[in-house]
């Protein structure tokens, strides 16, 4: 009987681990963000696992594409760059408007003294794009944003 219970418990924990792995590796939903007439194909990061992972570990990000982090409410959300292989611009969005732009967030990560990036006013969304994107396209505070799923 004890062996039977141990086997059931083991199977339960294996199933639980498999479900968490599926959530982490599930494909992100995709959509588009429009700013200044520019269409940016995006992956949405909406779950805690997707937000935590972000673009970490990826070798590249396709030009003119990005990842849109969707938070439950506007706040001074903090980003850092562990396991990043390239620098980014972070476009902070609230109420369909750019509320800040962090240009050239460095991928040089020091775990003993990590640099944190956050907006200067509350944002409900953060759009990560390749470094230099915001400057090339003249993206600035006050620009209107259209989000499409």
Secondary structure, DSSP 8 states (H G I E B T S, - for coil): -HHHHHHHHHHHHHHHHHHHHHHHHS---EEEEEETTEEEEEEEE-SHHHHHHTTTT-S---TTEEEEEEEEEEE---B--TT-SS-EEEEEEETTEEEEEEEEE-----TTS---B--SS-EEEEEEEETTHHHHTT--TT-BEEEE-
